[in-house]
Amino acid sequence: MKHSLPPFGDLEHEILALLWKHGELTAFAARQKLARKLKDPTIRTVLRRLEDKGYVAHTVVSGTFVYRPKVSAETTAADAVLNVVEKFCGGSLERALAALVEAGLVDSKQLALIVDKLKGRAR
């Protein structure tokens, strides 16, 4: 298993979550929506890093960069899970699922639903 995008930090995640929620934002609009009080250059730097990592893209409208997500929250979550599976379970999804069941985080009903969904996709 291989995840396709590099990991990101907490502030990068906060800004990416804003883009997932709102679709498109300028650096100024993102700063206005963040709970933290940061300066525009900081936001622009984070957006540029997210773009370099492949999470966002931008267009220029009247001289202003408008950023939008390139990947969905679900795809990003899947990449993060694969990263955890690789780091802690030797790449074994079976080991990861068994650990989730053993820890009481996933029960047999949830697993059965997942199996049913997978069977439906295989048809």
TORFIGU-636818 format. One record per residue (C-alpha): x, y, z; chain. Coordinates in Angstrom, 2 decimals. Layout:
# TORFIGU-636818
+---------+---------+---------+-----+
|    east |   north |      up | mol |
+---------+---------+---------+-----+
|       X |       Y |       Z |   A |
...
+---------+---------+---------+-----+
END
This chain:
# TORFIGU-636818
+---------+---------+---------+-----+
|    east |   north |      up | mol |
+---------+---------+---------+-----+
|    0.00 |    0.00 |    0.00 |   A |
|    1.23 |    3.48 |   -0.79 |   A |
|   -0.25 |    6.82 |    0.07 |   A |
|    0.02 |    9.40 |   -2.66 |   A |
|    0.22 |   12.71 |   -0.83 |   A |
|    2.67 |   13.88 |    1.83 |   A |
|    1.39 |   14.43 |    5.37 |   A |
|    0.45 |   17.88 |    6.58 |   A |
|    0.47 |   19.81 |    9.85 |   A |
|   -2.36 |   21.08 |   12.02 |   A |
|   -2.53 |   24.57 |   10.47 |   A |
|   -2.44 |   23.08 |    6.97 |   A |
|   -5.32 |   20.80 |    7.98 |   A |
|   -7.34 |   23.72 |    9.37 |   A |
|   -6.97 |   25.67 |    6.14 |   A |
|   -7.68 |   22.64 |    3.98 |   A |
|  -10.83 |   21.95 |    6.03 |   A |
|  -11.98 |   25.51 |    5.27 |   A |
|  -11.46 |   24.90 |    1.56 |   A |
|  -13.40 |   21.63 |    1.75 |   A |
|  -16.23 |   23.46 |    3.50 |   A |
|  -16.32 |   26.59 |    1.31 |   A |
|  -14.97 |   25.32 |   -2.02 |   A |
|  -12.80 |   28.32 |   -2.91 |   A |
|  -11.15 |   30.99 |   -0.79 |   A |
|   -8.58 |   33.73 |   -1.06 |   A |
|   -5.83 |   33.91 |    1.57 |   A |
|   -7.64 |   36.90 |    3.08 |   A |
|  -10.97 |   35.03 |    3.27 |   A |
|   -9.25 |   32.00 |    4.80 |   A |
|   -7.64 |   34.21 |    7.44 |   A |
|  -11.02 |   35.72 |    8.29 |   A |
|  -12.54 |   32.27 |    8.81 |   A |
|   -9.72 |   30.77 |   10.91 |   A |
|  -10.14 |   30.63 |   14.67 |   A |
|   -6.45 |   31.55 |   15.09 |   A |
|   -5.35 |   35.11 |   14.47 |   A |
|   -2.63 |   34.92 |   11.82 |   A |
|   -1.19 |   37.36 |    9.31 |   A |
|   -1.89 |   37.16 |    5.57 |   A |
|    1.71 |   36.21 |    4.67 |   A |
|    1.46 |   33.20 |    7.00 |   A |
|   -1.77 |   32.06 |    5.36 |   A |
|   -0.29 |   32.55 |    1.88 |   A |
|    2.77 |   30.50 |    2.86 |   A |
|    0.60 |   27.66 |    4.16 |   A |
|   -1.56 |   27.73 |    1.02 |   A |
|    1.56 |   27.66 |   -1.15 |   A |
|    2.87 |   24.64 |    0.82 |   A |
|   -0.48 |   22.87 |    0.40 |   A |
|   -0.28 |   23.57 |   -3.31 |   A |
|    3.30 |   22.25 |   -3.49 |   A |
|    2.13 |   19.07 |   -1.72 |   A |
|   -0.73 |   18.62 |   -4.21 |   A |
|   -3.69 |   19.32 |   -1.93 |   A |
|   -4.82 |   22.63 |   -3.46 |   A |
|   -4.67 |   24.56 |   -6.73 |   A |
|   -5.23 |   28.20 |   -7.49 |   A |
|   -6.51 |   30.49 |  -10.19 |   A |
|   -5.89 |   34.21 |  -10.44 |   A |
|   -8.93 |   36.46 |  -10.48 |   A |
|   -8.26 |   40.19 |  -10.89 |   A |
|   -4.74 |   39.70 |   -9.55 |   A |
|   -5.87 |   37.72 |   -6.48 |   A |
|   -5.07 |   34.06 |   -5.93 |   A |
|   -8.20 |   31.99 |   -5.34 |   A |
|   -7.48 |   28.57 |   -3.86 |   A |
|   -9.57 |   25.40 |   -4.16 |   A |
|   -9.02 |   21.84 |   -2.95 |   A |
|   -7.64 |   19.36 |   -5.48 |   A |
|   -8.45 |   16.31 |   -3.37 |   A |
|  -11.52 |   15.49 |   -1.30 |   A |
|  -11.59 |   15.06 |    2.45 |   A |
|  -12.36 |   11.37 |    1.90 |   A |
|   -9.33 |   10.81 |   -0.33 |   A |
|   -7.14 |   12.66 |    2.16 |   A |
|   -8.54 |   10.56 |    5.02 |   A |
|   -7.87 |    7.35 |    3.06 |   A |
|   -4.26 |    8.45 |    2.49 |   A |
|   -3.87 |    9.18 |    6.21 |   A |
|   -5.28 |    5.76 |    7.15 |   A |
|   -2.92 |    4.05 |    4.69 |   A |
|   -0.03 |    5.94 |    6.26 |   A |
|   -1.03 |    4.66 |    9.72 |   A |
|   -1.45 |    1.12 |    8.38 |   A |
|    2.03 |    1.28 |    6.85 |   A |
|    3.68 |    2.75 |    9.96 |   A |
|    2.02 |    0.66 |   12.66 |   A |
|    0.75 |   -2.51 |   10.98 |   A |
|    3.47 |   -3.28 |    8.46 |   A |
|    1.10 |   -2.39 |    5.62 |   A |
|   -1.43 |   -5.03 |    6.69 |   A |
|   -4.97 |   -3.72 |    6.51 |   A |
|   -6.13 |   -6.96 |    8.12 |   A |
|   -3.90 |   -6.26 |   11.16 |   A |
|   -5.24 |   -2.72 |   11.35 |   A |
|   -8.87 |   -3.89 |   11.22 |   A |
|   -8.19 |   -6.59 |   13.82 |   A |
|   -6.65 |   -3.95 |   16.09 |   A |
|   -9.71 |   -1.72 |   15.67 |   A |
|  -12.00 |   -4.61 |   16.58 |   A |
|   -9.82 |   -5.62 |   19.53 |   A |
|   -9.81 |   -2.02 |   20.81 |   A |
|  -13.60 |   -1.91 |   20.58 |   A |
|  -13.58 |    0.83 |   17.95 |   A |
|  -15.23 |   -1.32 |   15.27 |   A |
|  -17.79 |   -4.04 |   15.94 |   A |
|  -18.90 |   -7.03 |   13.90 |   A |
|  -22.02 |   -5.21 |   12.65 |   A |
|  -19.89 |   -2.41 |   11.22 |   A |
|  -17.56 |   -4.91 |    9.58 |   A |
|  -20.54 |   -6.77 |    8.10 |   A |
|  -21.83 |   -3.49 |    6.60 |   A |
|  -18.42 |   -2.85 |    5.07 |   A |
|  -18.31 |   -6.38 |    3.62 |   A |
|  -21.80 |   -5.92 |    2.14 |   A |
|  -20.75 |   -2.63 |    0.53 |   A |
|  -17.65 |   -4.25 |   -0.92 |   A |
|  -19.66 |   -7.16 |   -2.27 |   A |
|  -22.01 |   -4.68 |   -3.94 |   A |
|  -19.06 |   -2.97 |   -5.66 |   A |
|  -17.64 |   -6.27 |   -6.87 |   A |
|  -20.80 |   -7.04 |   -8.85 |   A |
+---------+---------+---------+-----+
END
